[in-house]
């Protein structure tokens, strides 16, 4: 969702920030993480603190606090990375790891 706010001059300024569903404060595209199912948005640290167990260093999985759909942490991070990374042209991509095996 796009948040609109009024600047001091009275102009309406559109922002790509949305509200974190855990702490209810603004979260921008570069600091947020998304629910893979509905693209609900959170601060990375808010969701990590909510999902991490006492025996884990990183969260593994949990329920989306907004839509209730089960999520895998690694899948959410990969989804975020795909959204943030510019698409590469086919000829600019590195060769596949399996191609390196045949060179030995």
N, C-alpha and C positions, 0 to 999 in steps of 0.2 A: 504494500500500500504506500501511496505517496502522501506525505504529510505536508500540508500547507500552513504557513505561518506568515504573519504580517511583520514587515520590517519597520524600522523607525519612521521611514518616509511614507508608510501606508501601503507600499507595494506588496502584493502577495508573492511570496517566494516559495517555490516548490522544492522539496528536498527528497532524496532517496532514502531518508531515514524512516524507520518504522518503530513500533513499540515492541520491546522484548516481552514475551508472554510470561516470563518468570518474575522479573523485577519491575515491570511496567515503566521503564525509562527508554529513551531513544536508543536505537541501535542502527549503525550505518552498515552499508553493504560490505565494507572491508573488515569489520569487527564482528559480523554476525555469522550464525550458522543456521541452516534451514532444515526443517522437517522434510524428508524426501517425499512423503506422501502428499501433503497439502501446502508445502512451502511456508509453514508457520516459521516465524523468525525469532531468534534468541541471541543474547550475547553468548559467545563460546564459553566463557567462564561460568555464567549462570547455569547453563545446562550441564556443564561438566561437574560442578559442585552438587547439583541435584541428583545426578546419576552415579557418581563414583561411590564405590563401596569402601569400607575401611581397609580391605585387604588389597585393593587394586590401586595402581598408580594412575591409570587412565580409565575413564568409563568404558564399558563394553556395550551396554544396551539399556534401553528404558522406554517408557511410554512418553509420547509427545505431551507436554503439559497443556497444550491448547486443544488438539484434536483427539488425543487419546490413542493414536495409532502406535504400535510397537515400532521402535527404530533401532538400528545398529549404529553405534558411534562411528565406526570406520566408513560406513556407507554415507553418512552425513558429511564427513570430512571430504571424502572423494567428490561428493556432489558439490560442495562449496568450492573445491579446487577447480572443478570443471567450469563453474560459473565465472570464476575469477581469471582463468587462463584464456588468453586470446587463442582462437582456433588456428592451428597450423595447417599449412597446405601440405598435401600428400608428399610432394618432393622435398619438403623441409624436415620431415620427420626422421628420427633416427631409425636405423634398421632394427628389425625385430630381434630379440635376444636369441631366438632359435637359429637365426642366420649365423650368429657368431659360433654356435656349436659345430656347424658344418665346416668351419674354417680351420679347425684344429687338426 
